[in-house]
Amino acid sequence: MRRRRQPQEDLHNKERWLISYADFITLLFAFFVVMYSVSSVNEGKYKVLSETLTGVFNAPQRSFQPIEVGDQSQRGTAAATDDVISPDIAETVDPALSEQDRSAELRTIADQLTLDFDELISQGVVSLESNKRWLELNLPDSLLFSSGSAEPHYDGFEVVKKIAGVLRNRDNAVKVEGFTDNRPIRTSAYPSNWELSAARAAAVVRMLAMEGVEPERLAAVGYGQHQPVARNDTEEGRRRNRRVVLLISRDASIRGTMR
């Protein structure tokens, strides 16, 4: 008796499990590939990432509340400047130095500032002028602050840190002057350019003190738009007028050297 042939459809139904099995094996292979990739950490990249995060979280705080003027009141003021100055600052230079010695000391400061800002001076961004009694370091406002603000941006701290490194452990008086262009500003914080320029000068003074320059050597003055060095009817002239100037005196008495 001849055996009955199974229908072709029944054979297909019995082999469908192979499709599911193949899909499962493929997924399992993909899973192990992913697990292997995750477990194979690039040690070099991991070390760089770890060191970067460590540096960010361990870095000192480099901001402070801007000086408020006008209608806004200052709340939660920072601790007194004396509290942030390092107690390890060396004693200042003997105030009884001769005039010749003080002139030589002023030239030394000029040489060090020229070296530290050599690139910016060669580019015409920063200028340094001197006479027998003063050094005048001229900084554009954009090097320290954002437009219309007296809160230093991050790069501004590095600039002031360089300056403070030269001025520390000396006794030369330092006057910081703030200037603006003639474009009016009227905000709750800065009713006029006078307040803005004075706040910027005071901000630089505070940063110098934070970096270890003795506060009794420092003074801040704001001139607003009233002492321009260029015409205010061009963008280039306005850019030159927006500046912060550090006047570093040969002498030690800040009030005796105010000009």
Secondary structure, DSSP 8 states (H G I E B T S, - for coil): -------HHHHHHHTTHHHHHHHHHHHHHHHHHHHHHHHS--HHHHHHHHHHHHHHHHS----------TT----S----HHHHS-TT------TT--HHHHHHHHHHHHHHHHHHTHHHHHTTSSEEEE-SSEEEEEEEGGGTB-TT--SB-HHHHHHHHHHHHHHTT----EEEEEE--S-----SS-SSHHHHHHHHHHHHHHHHHHTT--GGGEEEEE-TTSS-SS-SSSHHHHHHHSEEEEEEESSS-TTTT--
